[in-house]
Every structure is written in structure tokens, then in C-alpha cells.
């Protein structure tokens, strides 16, 4: 019997997902909400921030897959059915994220923003490069994406520390865990990379006190969710010079509002939430495998714990 997977995303084009999933699952039709008709038996959903009321229209769902890694957009919804929710777990997504983090950290480690400013002023501005092992990078969150980025930074020779909720052991990385370890961890991080999920515990975790604990002139890279950082405290620290710069891919409100101070700050690089995206060719294999598992009565892999928030 043919089943239907409903695909809902305002940012991802459906066609590559349709092609990749239908090739792997010949008895599953991939439909957008507009394409669904009375003959569709909607069993699976692949979603990125679906509109309010979306799930109530599909009472036969057996598996919801998030078209990404963060579950925050689904937490707290009252229309979510009582079925497993899985995230994408895709090495290609981790690779794309690692590239972004590596770019942002290398840009600071090699003083590139200072050279960009000097060039605009027509000024020859020599800064003697530091060795990577002297540069202390901190990664907040050592999950699938955070762990991969931290390992690559260590492979590049940086002095890397990481912080997570539960204790971790990653080769070449000084691992710290739990709330008491946060401030000492921040105090040693001259480049801080934020890779935490947005949960009730992490919302605005990086506020004025946490930012003050960073060394003066520290650089911050946020690729997780905007609301993990108190944006007003961030702007104040960038304006005062306590923070030397920030590379921001995510914001409390997206798109970043017209006229927001972050748009025009000299020491800020803004990118529009694309540090990593879901890649159909590789991620479809995981989704297909989970559908096979659900059909066989097995629990899907890479489940999100909605009570925990990630
Ligand atoms: P995971 O869920 O795999 O890992 C989360 C990590 O954060 C874990 O190490 C976890 O600790 C840690 N953590 C969670 N809560 C706390 C807490 N209260 N205190 C300390 N540590 C905590 O996430 P990923 O690495 O896959 O992704 C991270 C985030 O990146 C996603 O949630 C998403 O929001 C964002 N993202 C952004 C993208 C972009 O384009 N900008 C693209 C994809 C993802 P523990 O290991 O102990 O569980």
C-alpha cells in the first residue's frame, strides 16, 4: 500500500527531497501540504517550522522528522501528535557546520577583520601571527555538530576546550560539564563558539555575566540559536569593546530586523542562518531507514527528547 510523507518547509525546496526519498522508498509519495488530496494516507512528516495547526490535519502520523538538528521550534506545541520525533543526523550536515565554524575561528585567529579594516583605510597594518596552539577556543555544546567542530579545531592545532551538560571525553579536547564549570570555561575562551540547542535551560544562558567572564577582546561565534544569547548584552559588550568581535548566523528574531544595531557594527559579521543545512542526498538515507524501522515496529533512531528540549 502506498503511504504519504508530508513535506513542510518554507526554506527547503521539495524537489530534491522528493527525488531522494522516493528513490529509496518506492511505496512512499512525498507531498507538500498543498498537494495532499483525499487519497493520501499521511504517515510521515518531514518538517521545518510547520505552521500552527499543521499536525492536527494529519491524525495518522507515525513519525515526525525535523528537517534539521534543533528541535526548539517543535517544543511546546499543543498540536504535536504522540509519535516519535527524530532529528537529522547527517555527517554531511556536520561537515558543512564544521566548515563554517572553521572559517569563523580561522578568520579571528589570523586577524583577518583587522586586515579588512586596514585595507579599507589603505593602511599596511602588520600583526605578527600567533601559533594555533596558543589560541584558546571554547566550544559550548559537544553534540553531533559541536563535537565534530571541536574535533576539527583540535586537529587544526588550536587549544580547544568544550562544555556540555553531561561529562564527555573527546580526544585532544579539554572537556568540562555542568553549570559550575561554565564561568571558568568562559574565562579561558578567547574565541567562544556557541553550539548549544535552545532549551529552557540554555535560553539567554549567555547573558551579561557570562559575557563579562570572557577575556577582554574575546570573539564570539554563534551558530546555534539567537535566544541562547542575551542580544542586548551582546550588543553592549561589542559596543564597549569587551567583546572584540562576533560572527552571528542566528538571531533572537529572524530575519534580523531592519535598523537592528548588529547590522552596522564594524566588529560584527552577520550571515542569514545557513551555517549548515539539511542535505537531501545523504539525509534521505537516514529518513528512509527510520521509516523502515517504524514500519517494522522498531523505535526510530536519533529521537529527540522533547521534554529535555534536544
Ligand atoms: P546535539 O543535540 O547533538 O548536542 C547538544 C549539545 O549541547 C550536547 O553536548 C549537550 O550536552 C549540550 N547541552 C544541551 N543542554 C545543555 C545545558 N543545559 N548545559 C550544557 N550543555 C548542554 O546538538 P548538535 O550539536 O547537533 O546541534 C547544536 C545546535 O546547533 C542545534 O540544536 C541547533 O539549534 C543548531 N543548529 C544550527 C544550524 C545553523 O545553520 N545555524 C544548523 C544545525 C543546527 P550532552 O552531550 O551532555 O547532552
py3Dmol code that shows the C-alpha trace and the ligand (Angstrom):
import py3Dmol

protein = """\
ATOM      1  CA  UNK A   1       0.000   0.000   0.000  1.00  0.00           C
ATOM      2  CA  UNK A   2       1.296   3.447  -0.870  1.00  0.00           C
ATOM      3  CA  UNK A   3       1.831   5.809   2.047  1.00  0.00           C
ATOM      4  CA  UNK A   4       2.398   9.571   2.025  1.00  0.00           C
ATOM      5  CA  UNK A   5       5.123  11.684   3.593  1.00  0.00           C
ATOM      6  CA  UNK A   6       4.132  15.312   4.020  1.00  0.00           C
ATOM      7  CA  UNK A   7       6.995  17.748   3.480  1.00  0.00           C
ATOM      8  CA  UNK A   8       6.664  21.206   5.027  1.00  0.00           C
ATOM      9  CA  UNK A   9       9.390  23.816   4.915  1.00  0.00           C
ATOM     10  CA  UNK A  10       9.377  27.449   3.854  1.00  0.00           C
ATOM     11  CA  UNK A  11      13.118  27.411   3.138  1.00  0.00           C
ATOM     12  CA  UNK A  12      13.960  23.990   1.666  1.00  0.00           C
ATOM     13  CA  UNK A  13      12.868  23.175  -1.912  1.00  0.00           C
ATOM     14  CA  UNK A  14      10.784  19.991  -2.045  1.00  0.00           C
ATOM     15  CA  UNK A  15      12.055  18.527  -5.340  1.00  0.00           C
ATOM     16  CA  UNK A  16      15.473  17.217  -4.189  1.00  0.00           C
ATOM     17  CA  UNK A  17      13.824  15.613  -1.146  1.00  0.00           C
ATOM     18  CA  UNK A  18      11.076  14.079  -3.265  1.00  0.00           C
ATOM     19  CA  UNK A  19      13.627  12.628  -5.690  1.00  0.00           C
ATOM     20  CA  UNK A  20      15.929  11.288  -2.964  1.00  0.00           C
ATOM     21  CA  UNK A  21      13.187   9.819  -0.746  1.00  0.00           C
ATOM     22  CA  UNK A  22      11.010   8.319  -3.485  1.00  0.00           C
ATOM     23  CA  UNK A  23      14.108   6.635  -4.984  1.00  0.00           C
ATOM     24  CA  UNK A  24      14.776   4.957  -1.631  1.00  0.00           C
ATOM     25  CA  UNK A  25      11.137   4.272  -0.752  1.00  0.00           C
ATOM     26  CA  UNK A  26       9.187   3.432  -3.937  1.00  0.00           C
ATOM     27  CA  UNK A  27       5.965   2.923  -1.937  1.00  0.00           C
ATOM     28  CA  UNK A  28       6.070   6.366  -0.308  1.00  0.00           C
ATOM     29  CA  UNK A  29       4.816   9.512  -2.039  1.00  0.00           C
ATOM     30  CA  UNK A  30       6.315  12.828  -0.964  1.00  0.00           C
ATOM     31  CA  UNK A  31       3.720  15.611  -0.980  1.00  0.00           C
ATOM     32  CA  UNK A  32       3.663  19.231   0.092  1.00  0.00           C
ATOM     33  CA  UNK A  33       0.606  20.256   2.164  1.00  0.00           C
ATOM     34  CA  UNK A  34      -0.950  21.814  -0.974  1.00  0.00           C
ATOM     35  CA  UNK A  35      -0.562  18.596  -2.960  1.00  0.00           C
ATOM     36  CA  UNK A  36      -2.263  16.341  -0.430  1.00  0.00           C
ATOM     37  CA  UNK A  37      -5.643  15.006  -1.507  1.00  0.00           C
ATOM     38  CA  UNK A  38      -8.299  12.678  -0.092  1.00  0.00           C
ATOM     39  CA  UNK A  39      -6.462   9.567  -1.376  1.00  0.00           C
ATOM     40  CA  UNK A  40      -3.320  10.280   0.655  1.00  0.00           C
ATOM     41  CA  UNK A  41      -2.520   8.160   3.696  1.00  0.00           C
ATOM     42  CA  UNK A  42      -0.228  10.591   5.527  1.00  0.00           C
ATOM     43  CA  UNK A  43       2.013   8.525   7.815  1.00  0.00           C
ATOM     44  CA  UNK A  44       5.234  10.528   7.944  1.00  0.00           C
ATOM     45  CA  UNK A  45       6.117  14.217   8.211  1.00  0.00           C
ATOM     46  CA  UNK A  46       9.389  15.923   7.324  1.00  0.00           C
ATOM     47  CA  UNK A  47       9.162  19.447   8.685  1.00  0.00           C
ATOM     48  CA  UNK A  48      10.964  22.692   9.346  1.00  0.00           C
ATOM     49  CA  UNK A  49       8.902  25.100  11.466  1.00  0.00           C
ATOM     50  CA  UNK A  50       5.497  23.891  10.224  1.00  0.00           C
ATOM     51  CA  UNK A  51       2.641  26.397  10.640  1.00  0.00           C
ATOM     52  CA  UNK A  52       0.374  26.328  13.688  1.00  0.00           C
ATOM     53  CA  UNK A  53      -2.310  23.645  13.311  1.00  0.00           C
ATOM     54  CA  UNK A  54      -0.230  21.633  10.836  1.00  0.00           C
ATOM     55  CA  UNK A  55      -0.127  18.403  12.830  1.00  0.00           C
ATOM     56  CA  UNK A  56      -3.826  18.401  13.661  1.00  0.00           C
ATOM     57  CA  UNK A  57      -4.531  17.939   9.935  1.00  0.00           C
ATOM     58  CA  UNK A  58      -2.612  14.639   9.896  1.00  0.00           C
ATOM     59  CA  UNK A  59      -4.007  12.337  12.603  1.00  0.00           C
ATOM     60  CA  UNK A  60      -2.483   9.201  11.023  1.00  0.00           C
ATOM     61  CA  UNK A  61       1.148  10.291  11.523  1.00  0.00           C
ATOM     62  CA  UNK A  62       3.544   7.674  12.883  1.00  0.00           C
ATOM     63  CA  UNK A  63       6.843   9.554  12.666  1.00  0.00           C
ATOM     64  CA  UNK A  64       7.846  13.213  12.590  1.00  0.00           C
ATOM     65  CA  UNK A  65      11.316  14.083  11.320  1.00  0.00           C
ATOM     66  CA  UNK A  66      12.769  17.541  11.825  1.00  0.00           C
ATOM     67  CA  UNK A  67      14.468  18.888   8.716  1.00  0.00           C
ATOM     68  CA  UNK A  68      17.491  19.894  10.762  1.00  0.00           C
ATOM     69  CA  UNK A  69      19.169  19.325  14.126  1.00  0.00           C
ATOM     70  CA  UNK A  70      17.398  21.745  16.500  1.00  0.00           C
ATOM     71  CA  UNK A  71      14.043  20.752  17.996  1.00  0.00           C
ATOM     72  CA  UNK A  72      13.216  24.120  19.581  1.00  0.00           C
ATOM     73  CA  UNK A  73      10.518  25.000  17.017  1.00  0.00           C
ATOM     74  CA  UNK A  74       8.532  21.878  17.989  1.00  0.00           C
ATOM     75  CA  UNK A  75       8.914  22.078  21.771  1.00  0.00           C
ATOM     76  CA  UNK A  76       5.770  23.267  23.496  1.00  0.00           C
ATOM     77  CA  UNK A  77       3.414  22.875  20.510  1.00  0.00           C
ATOM     78  CA  UNK A  78      -0.013  21.663  21.516  1.00  0.00           C
ATOM     79  CA  UNK A  79      -0.864  20.096  18.130  1.00  0.00           C
ATOM     80  CA  UNK A  80       2.069  17.651  18.113  1.00  0.00           C
ATOM     81  CA  UNK A  81       0.831  14.029  17.990  1.00  0.00           C
ATOM     82  CA  UNK A  82       2.114  11.453  20.455  1.00  0.00           C
ATOM     83  CA  UNK A  83       4.528   9.828  17.971  1.00  0.00           C
ATOM     84  CA  UNK A  84       8.337   9.707  17.892  1.00  0.00           C
ATOM     85  CA  UNK A  85      10.126  12.861  16.732  1.00  0.00           C
ATOM     86  CA  UNK A  86      13.537  12.370  15.128  1.00  0.00           C
ATOM     87  CA  UNK A  87      16.173  14.895  14.092  1.00  0.00           C
ATOM     88  CA  UNK A  88      18.526  14.624  11.159  1.00  0.00           C
ATOM     89  CA  UNK A  89      21.849  13.088  11.965  1.00  0.00           C
ATOM     90  CA  UNK A  90      23.913  13.510   8.854  1.00  0.00           C
ATOM     91  CA  UNK A  91      27.703  13.579   8.515  1.00  0.00           C
ATOM     92  CA  UNK A  92      27.369  15.989   5.564  1.00  0.00           C
ATOM     93  CA  UNK A  93      25.415  18.434   7.728  1.00  0.00           C
ATOM     94  CA  UNK A  94      28.123  18.149  10.396  1.00  0.00           C
ATOM     95  CA  UNK A  95      30.778  18.756   7.743  1.00  0.00           C
ATOM     96  CA  UNK A  96      29.031  21.898   6.482  1.00  0.00           C
ATOM     97  CA  UNK A  97      28.730  23.209  10.043  1.00  0.00           C
ATOM     98  CA  UNK A  98      32.376  22.414  10.726  1.00  0.00           C
ATOM     99  CA  UNK A  99      33.381  24.409   7.627  1.00  0.00           C
ATOM    100  CA  UNK A 100      31.504  27.470   8.877  1.00  0.00           C
ATOM    101  CA  UNK A 101      32.989  27.226  12.375  1.00  0.00           C
ATOM    102  CA  UNK A 102      36.467  26.674  10.984  1.00  0.00           C
ATOM    103  CA  UNK A 103      36.095  29.701   8.707  1.00  0.00           C
ATOM    104  CA  UNK A 104      34.914  31.924  11.570  1.00  0.00           C
ATOM    105  CA  UNK A 105      37.618  30.779  14.007  1.00  0.00           C
ATOM    106  CA  UNK A 106      40.431  30.990  11.437  1.00  0.00           C
ATOM    107  CA  UNK A 107      39.273  34.466  10.459  1.00  0.00           C
ATOM    108  CA  UNK A 108      39.767  35.623  14.046  1.00  0.00           C
ATOM    109  CA  UNK A 109      42.864  33.526  14.696  1.00  0.00           C
ATOM    110  CA  UNK A 110      44.569  35.116  11.653  1.00  0.00           C
ATOM    111  CA  UNK A 111      43.343  38.672  12.490  1.00  0.00           C
ATOM    112  CA  UNK A 112      41.523  38.947   9.152  1.00  0.00           C
ATOM    113  CA  UNK A 113      38.934  41.530  10.347  1.00  0.00           C
ATOM    114  CA  UNK A 114      41.804  43.880  11.286  1.00  0.00           C
ATOM    115  CA  UNK A 115      43.299  43.487   7.790  1.00  0.00           C
ATOM    116  CA  UNK A 116      39.916  44.048   6.139  1.00  0.00           C
ATOM    117  CA  UNK A 117      39.578  47.318   8.069  1.00  0.00           C
ATOM    118  CA  UNK A 118      43.180  48.332   7.329  1.00  0.00           C
ATOM    119  CA  UNK A 119      42.706  47.672   3.607  1.00  0.00           C
ATOM    120  CA  UNK A 120      39.563  49.832   3.541  1.00  0.00           C
ATOM    121  CA  UNK A 121      41.692  52.614   5.083  1.00  0.00           C
ATOM    122  CA  UNK A 122      44.579  51.988   2.615  1.00  0.00           C
ATOM    123  CA  UNK A 123      46.851  51.146   5.547  1.00  0.00           C
ATOM    124  CA  UNK A 124      49.639  48.498   5.718  1.00  0.00           C
ATOM    125  CA  UNK A 125      48.955  47.018   9.160  1.00  0.00           C
ATOM    126  CA  UNK A 126      51.292  44.207  10.226  1.00  0.00           C
ATOM    127  CA  UNK A 127      50.180  41.952  13.104  1.00  0.00           C
ATOM    128  CA  UNK A 128      52.545  39.077  13.846  1.00  0.00           C
ATOM    129  CA  UNK A 129      50.587  35.797  13.521  1.00  0.00           C
ATOM    130  CA  UNK A 130      50.176  33.627  16.615  1.00  0.00           C
ATOM    131  CA  UNK A 131      50.601  29.889  16.598  1.00  0.00           C
ATOM    132  CA  UNK A 132      47.314  27.960  16.677  1.00  0.00           C
ATOM    133  CA  UNK A 133      48.251  26.109  19.865  1.00  0.00           C
ATOM    134  CA  UNK A 134      48.474  29.449  21.719  1.00  0.00           C
ATOM    135  CA  UNK A 135      44.901  30.331  20.758  1.00  0.00           C
ATOM    136  CA  UNK A 136      42.277  29.138  23.246  1.00  0.00           C
ATOM    137  CA  UNK A 137      38.986  28.207  21.608  1.00  0.00           C
ATOM    138  CA  UNK A 138      35.947  27.187  23.656  1.00  0.00           C
ATOM    139  CA  UNK A 139      33.041  25.222  22.192  1.00  0.00           C
ATOM    140  CA  UNK A 140      29.751  25.367  24.120  1.00  0.00           C
ATOM    141  CA  UNK A 141      27.884  22.136  23.310  1.00  0.00           C
ATOM    142  CA  UNK A 142      29.641  18.912  22.336  1.00  0.00           C
ATOM    143  CA  UNK A 143      26.830  17.160  20.475  1.00  0.00           C
ATOM    144  CA  UNK A 144      26.752  15.836  16.929  1.00  0.00           C
ATOM    145  CA  UNK A 145      27.647  19.176  15.361  1.00  0.00           C
ATOM    146  CA  UNK A 146      29.503  20.761  18.293  1.00  0.00           C
ATOM    147  CA  UNK A 147      31.617  17.664  18.868  1.00  0.00           C
ATOM    148  CA  UNK A 148      32.546  17.426  15.163  1.00  0.00           C
ATOM    149  CA  UNK A 149      33.550  21.104  15.033  1.00  0.00           C
ATOM    150  CA  UNK A 150      35.568  20.863  18.270  1.00  0.00           C
ATOM    151  CA  UNK A 151      37.485  17.826  16.989  1.00  0.00           C
ATOM    152  CA  UNK A 152      38.327  19.590  13.714  1.00  0.00           C
ATOM    153  CA  UNK A 153      39.516  22.714  15.564  1.00  0.00           C
ATOM    154  CA  UNK A 154      41.760  20.491  17.702  1.00  0.00           C
ATOM    155  CA  UNK A 155      43.026  18.760  14.544  1.00  0.00           C
ATOM    156  CA  UNK A 156      43.998  22.210  13.231  1.00  0.00           C
ATOM    157  CA  UNK A 157      46.155  22.655  16.332  1.00  0.00           C
ATOM    158  CA  UNK A 158      44.057  25.080  18.381  1.00  0.00           C
ATOM    159  CA  UNK A 159      43.915  24.733  22.138  1.00  0.00           C
ATOM    160  CA  UNK A 160      40.306  23.549  22.403  1.00  0.00           C
ATOM    161  CA  UNK A 161      38.050  23.156  25.422  1.00  0.00           C
ATOM    162  CA  UNK A 162      34.406  22.110  25.334  1.00  0.00           C
ATOM    163  CA  UNK A 163      31.413  22.296  27.642  1.00  0.00           C
ATOM    164  CA  UNK A 164      28.357  20.050  27.799  1.00  0.00           C
ATOM    165  CA  UNK A 165      25.558  19.079  30.186  1.00  0.00           C
ATOM    166  CA  UNK A 166      26.925  15.610  30.963  1.00  0.00           C
ATOM    167  CA  UNK A 167      30.640  14.693  31.086  1.00  0.00           C
ATOM    168  CA  UNK A 168      32.271  13.846  27.760  1.00  0.00           C
ATOM    169  CA  UNK A 169      35.645  12.528  26.638  1.00  0.00           C
ATOM    170  CA  UNK A 170      36.831  13.726  23.224  1.00  0.00           C
ATOM    171  CA  UNK A 171      40.428  13.207  22.110  1.00  0.00           C
ATOM    172  CA  UNK A 172      42.528  16.371  22.255  1.00  0.00           C
ATOM    173  CA  UNK A 173      39.760  18.430  23.886  1.00  0.00           C
ATOM    174  CA  UNK A 174      39.617  19.597  27.493  1.00  0.00           C
ATOM    175  CA  UNK A 175      36.044  18.617  28.325  1.00  0.00           C
ATOM    176  CA  UNK A 176      34.031  20.364  31.041  1.00  0.00           C
ATOM    177  CA  UNK A 177      30.443  19.751  32.111  1.00  0.00           C
ATOM    178  CA  UNK A 178      27.677  21.258  34.179  1.00  0.00           C
ATOM    179  CA  UNK A 179      26.686  24.743  35.358  1.00  0.00           C
ATOM    180  CA  UNK A 180      29.554  25.137  37.886  1.00  0.00           C
ATOM    181  CA  UNK A 181      32.145  24.657  35.155  1.00  0.00           C
ATOM    182  CA  UNK A 182      30.694  27.342  32.873  1.00  0.00           C
ATOM    183  CA  UNK A 183      32.331  30.525  34.198  1.00  0.00           C
ATOM    184  CA  UNK A 184      35.883  29.050  34.470  1.00  0.00           C
ATOM    185  CA  UNK A 185      35.406  27.613  30.972  1.00  0.00           C
ATOM    186  CA  UNK A 186      34.386  31.021  29.603  1.00  0.00           C
ATOM    187  CA  UNK A 187      37.314  32.722  31.356  1.00  0.00           C
ATOM    188  CA  UNK A 188      39.798  30.699  29.260  1.00  0.00           C
ATOM    189  CA  UNK A 189      37.969  31.112  25.909  1.00  0.00           C
ATOM    190  CA  UNK A 190      39.399  33.853  23.712  1.00  0.00           C
ATOM    191  CA  UNK A 191      37.256  32.582  20.846  1.00  0.00           C
ATOM    192  CA  UNK A 192      33.889  31.206  22.006  1.00  0.00           C
ATOM    193  CA  UNK A 193      31.803  29.084  19.651  1.00  0.00           C
ATOM    194  CA  UNK A 194      28.174  28.612  20.739  1.00  0.00           C
ATOM    195  CA  UNK A 195      26.731  25.257  19.584  1.00  0.00           C
ATOM    196  CA  UNK A 196      24.074  24.587  22.238  1.00  0.00           C
ATOM    197  CA  UNK A 197      20.478  23.683  21.475  1.00  0.00           C
ATOM    198  CA  UNK A 198      17.863  26.219  22.575  1.00  0.00           C
ATOM    199  CA  UNK A 199      16.103  24.737  25.615  1.00  0.00           C
ATOM    200  CA  UNK A 200      14.549  26.196  28.782  1.00  0.00           C
ATOM    201  CA  UNK A 201      17.997  25.741  30.418  1.00  0.00           C
ATOM    202  CA  UNK A 202      20.018  27.410  27.677  1.00  0.00           C
ATOM    203  CA  UNK A 203      17.689  30.309  26.839  1.00  0.00           C
ATOM    204  CA  UNK A 204      19.734  33.511  27.437  1.00  0.00           C
ATOM    205  CA  UNK A 205      22.396  31.408  29.164  1.00  0.00           C
ATOM    206  CA  UNK A 206      24.983  33.728  27.659  1.00  0.00           C
ATOM    207  CA  UNK A 207      23.914  36.947  29.339  1.00  0.00           C
ATOM    208  CA  UNK A 208      25.821  39.905  30.701  1.00  0.00           C
ATOM    209  CA  UNK A 209      27.537  37.861  33.454  1.00  0.00           C
ATOM    210  CA  UNK A 210      28.696  35.111  31.112  1.00  0.00           C
ATOM    211  CA  UNK A 211      29.963  37.636  28.562  1.00  0.00           C
ATOM    212  CA  UNK A 212      31.796  39.520  31.321  1.00  0.00           C
ATOM    213  CA  UNK A 213      33.582  36.272  32.242  1.00  0.00           C
ATOM    214  CA  UNK A 214      35.159  36.072  28.770  1.00  0.00           C
ATOM    215  CA  UNK A 215      38.627  37.625  28.458  1.00  0.00           C
ATOM    216  CA  UNK A 216      38.574  41.251  27.249  1.00  0.00           C
ATOM    217  CA  UNK A 217      38.650  41.345  23.453  1.00  0.00           C
ATOM    218  CA  UNK A 218      37.246  37.805  23.099  1.00  0.00           C
ATOM    219  CA  UNK A 219      35.468  36.877  19.879  1.00  0.00           C
ATOM    220  CA  UNK A 220      32.132  35.090  19.796  1.00  0.00           C
ATOM    221  CA  UNK A 221      30.694  32.828  17.103  1.00  0.00           C
ATOM    222  CA  UNK A 222      27.013  31.856  17.397  1.00  0.00           C
ATOM    223  CA  UNK A 223      25.748  29.103  15.102  1.00  0.00           C
ATOM    224  CA  UNK A 224      23.119  27.641  17.444  1.00  0.00           C
ATOM    225  CA  UNK A 225      20.033  29.768  18.149  1.00  0.00           C
ATOM    226  CA  UNK A 226      19.884  33.517  18.737  1.00  0.00           C
ATOM    227  CA  UNK A 227      17.991  33.241  22.025  1.00  0.00           C
ATOM    228  CA  UNK A 228      20.841  31.293  23.695  1.00  0.00           C
ATOM    229  CA  UNK A 229      22.494  34.721  23.941  1.00  0.00           C
ATOM    230  CA  UNK A 230      21.030  37.851  25.503  1.00  0.00           C
ATOM    231  CA  UNK A 231      21.208  40.017  22.383  1.00  0.00           C
ATOM    232  CA  UNK A 232      21.071  43.333  24.274  1.00  0.00           C
ATOM    233  CA  UNK A 233      24.022  42.244  26.463  1.00  0.00           C
ATOM    234  CA  UNK A 234      25.862  41.113  23.336  1.00  0.00           C
ATOM    235  CA  UNK A 235      25.381  44.464  21.598  1.00  0.00           C
ATOM    236  CA  UNK A 236      26.518  46.311  24.741  1.00  0.00           C
ATOM    237  CA  UNK A 237      29.680  44.183  25.049  1.00  0.00           C
ATOM    238  CA  UNK A 238      30.513  44.652  21.355  1.00  0.00           C
ATOM    239  CA  UNK A 239      29.994  48.410  21.677  1.00  0.00           C
ATOM    240  CA  UNK A 240      32.153  48.688  24.818  1.00  0.00           C
ATOM    241  CA  UNK A 241      34.981  46.632  23.308  1.00  0.00           C
ATOM    242  CA  UNK A 242      34.767  43.936  25.966  1.00  0.00           C
ATOM    243  CA  UNK A 243      33.937  41.660  23.045  1.00  0.00           C
ATOM    244  CA  UNK A 244      36.300  42.203  20.148  1.00  0.00           C
ATOM    245  CA  UNK A 245      34.007  40.757  17.508  1.00  0.00           C
ATOM    246  CA  UNK A 246      31.156  38.419  16.732  1.00  0.00           C
ATOM    247  CA  UNK A 247      30.183  36.164  13.856  1.00  0.00           C
ATOM    248  CA  UNK A 248      26.458  35.618  14.078  1.00  0.00           C
ATOM    249  CA  UNK A 249      24.444  33.197  11.972  1.00  0.00           C
ATOM    250  CA  UNK A 250      21.371  33.164  14.226  1.00  0.00           C
ATOM    251  CA  UNK A 251      19.311  35.843  15.975  1.00  0.00           C
ATOM    252  CA  UNK A 252      16.540  36.177  18.542  1.00  0.00           C
ATOM    253  CA  UNK A 253      14.233  37.288  15.711  1.00  0.00           C
ATOM    254  CA  UNK A 254      14.875  36.162  12.144  1.00  0.00           C
ATOM    255  CA  UNK A 255      15.193  37.817   9.714  1.00  0.00           C
ATOM    256  CA  UNK A 256      17.216  40.313  11.753  1.00  0.00           C
ATOM    257  CA  UNK A 257      15.092  43.461  11.932  1.00  0.00           C
ATOM    258  CA  UNK A 258      15.846  46.420   9.698  1.00  0.00           C
ATOM    259  CA  UNK A 259      17.788  49.008  11.699  1.00  0.00           C
ATOM    260  CA  UNK A 260      18.984  46.483  14.319  1.00  0.00           C
ATOM    261  CA  UNK A 261      22.341  47.686  15.743  1.00  0.00           C
ATOM    262  CA  UNK A 262      24.052  44.386  14.795  1.00  0.00           C
ATOM    263  CA  UNK A 263      23.659  45.218  11.082  1.00  0.00           C
ATOM    264  CA  UNK A 264      26.088  48.111  11.197  1.00  0.00           C
ATOM    265  CA  UNK A 265      28.591  47.266  13.942  1.00  0.00           C
ATOM    266  CA  UNK A 266      32.115  47.255  12.458  1.00  0.00           C
ATOM    267  CA  UNK A 267      33.132  44.213  14.500  1.00  0.00           C
ATOM    268  CA  UNK A 268      30.164  42.020  13.568  1.00  0.00           C
ATOM    269  CA  UNK A 269      29.685  39.614  10.673  1.00  0.00           C
ATOM    270  CA  UNK A 270      26.033  38.716  10.023  1.00  0.00           C
ATOM    271  CA  UNK A 271      25.011  35.658   7.988  1.00  0.00           C
ATOM    272  CA  UNK A 272      21.363  34.633   7.429  1.00  0.00           C
ATOM    273  CA  UNK A 273      21.030  31.305   9.331  1.00  0.00           C
ATOM    274  CA  UNK A 274      22.797  28.988   6.904  1.00  0.00           C
ATOM    275  CA  UNK A 275      25.834  27.709   8.786  1.00  0.00           C
ATOM    276  CA  UNK A 276      24.567  24.257   7.916  1.00  0.00           C
ATOM    277  CA  UNK A 277      21.541  22.969   6.041  1.00  0.00           C
ATOM    278  CA  UNK A 278      19.940  19.573   5.558  1.00  0.00           C
ATOM    279  CA  UNK A 279      21.360  17.803   2.501  1.00  0.00           C
ATOM    280  CA  UNK A 280      18.826  15.557   0.712  1.00  0.00           C
ATOM    281  CA  UNK A 281      21.183  13.047  -0.920  1.00  0.00           C
ATOM    282  CA  UNK A 282      22.733  11.961   2.370  1.00  0.00           C
ATOM    283  CA  UNK A 283      19.993  12.728   4.924  1.00  0.00           C
ATOM    284  CA  UNK A 284      17.321  10.866   2.905  1.00  0.00           C
ATOM    285  CA  UNK A 285      19.077   7.580   3.726  1.00  0.00           C
ATOM    286  CA  UNK A 286      18.585   8.174   7.443  1.00  0.00           C
ATOM    287  CA  UNK A 287      14.937   9.158   6.982  1.00  0.00           C
ATOM    288  CA  UNK A 288      14.256   6.081   4.830  1.00  0.00           C
ATOM    289  CA  UNK A 289      15.911   3.824   7.391  1.00  0.00           C
ATOM    290  CA  UNK A 290      13.769   5.305  10.172  1.00  0.00           C
ATOM    291  CA  UNK A 291      10.607   4.778   8.107  1.00  0.00           C
ATOM    292  CA  UNK A 292      11.597   1.135   7.600  1.00  0.00           C
ATOM    293  CA  UNK A 293      12.166   0.813  11.348  1.00  0.00           C
ATOM    294  CA  UNK A 294       8.780   2.327  12.223  1.00  0.00           C
ATOM    295  CA  UNK A 295       7.068   0.019   9.710  1.00  0.00           C
ATOM    296  CA  UNK A 296       8.800  -2.924  11.374  1.00  0.00           C
ATOM    297  CA  UNK A 297       7.592  -1.796  14.798  1.00  0.00           C
ATOM    298  CA  UNK A 298      11.064  -0.674  15.932  1.00  0.00           C
ATOM    299  CA  UNK A 299      11.826   2.690  17.541  1.00  0.00           C
ATOM    300  CA  UNK A 300      13.385   5.230  15.131  1.00  0.00           C
ATOM    301  CA  UNK A 301      16.965   6.357  15.627  1.00  0.00           C
ATOM    302  CA  UNK A 302      18.109   9.887  16.554  1.00  0.00           C
ATOM    303  CA  UNK A 303      14.986  10.611  18.562  1.00  0.00           C
ATOM    304  CA  UNK A 304      14.584  13.994  20.156  1.00  0.00           C
ATOM    305  CA  UNK A 305      13.579  14.155  23.821  1.00  0.00           C
ATOM    306  CA  UNK A 306      11.006  16.948  23.674  1.00  0.00           C
ATOM    307  CA  UNK A 307      10.849  17.212  27.477  1.00  0.00           C
ATOM    308  CA  UNK A 308      14.615  17.844  27.582  1.00  0.00           C
ATOM    309  CA  UNK A 309      14.395  20.090  24.509  1.00  0.00           C
ATOM    310  CA  UNK A 310      17.023  18.411  22.311  1.00  0.00           C
TER     311      UNK A 310
END
"""
ligand_1 = """\
48
LIG
P 23.051 17.911 19.969
O 21.654 17.855 20.435
O 23.635 16.726 19.298
O 24.017 18.286 21.182
C 23.747 19.332 22.064
C 24.945 19.560 22.972
O 24.639 20.638 23.857
C 25.257 18.340 23.835
O 26.649 18.219 24.032
C 24.573 18.684 25.147
O 25.130 18.080 26.290
C 24.792 20.178 25.194
N 23.812 20.809 26.085
C 22.467 20.810 25.980
N 21.901 21.448 27.023
C 22.927 21.859 27.803
C 22.998 22.550 29.032
N 21.892 22.956 29.681
N 24.211 22.791 29.552
C 25.341 22.362 28.928
N 25.344 21.701 27.759
C 24.146 21.450 27.206
O 23.146 19.200 19.023
P 24.041 19.456 17.716
O 25.475 19.527 18.101
O 23.664 18.515 16.639
O 23.499 20.909 17.289
C 23.534 22.005 18.177
C 22.558 23.074 17.731
O 23.004 23.691 16.538
C 21.154 22.575 17.350
O 20.358 22.350 18.492
C 20.634 23.727 16.523
O 19.958 24.642 17.335
C 21.903 24.377 15.965
N 21.977 24.283 14.505
C 22.166 25.444 13.778
C 22.297 25.410 12.414
C 22.602 26.643 11.641
O 22.575 26.607 10.411
N 22.913 27.745 12.271
C 22.194 24.147 11.672
C 22.020 22.984 12.510
C 21.916 23.068 13.889
P 25.125 16.479 26.477
O 26.155 15.989 25.468
O 25.559 16.284 27.854
O 23.744 16.008 26.147
"""
view = py3Dmol.view(width=600, height=400)
view.addModel(protein, "pdb")
view.setStyle({"model": 0}, {"cartoon": {"style": "trace"}})
view.addModel(ligand_1, "xyz")
view.setStyle({"model": 1}, {"stick": {}})
view.zoomTo()
view.show()
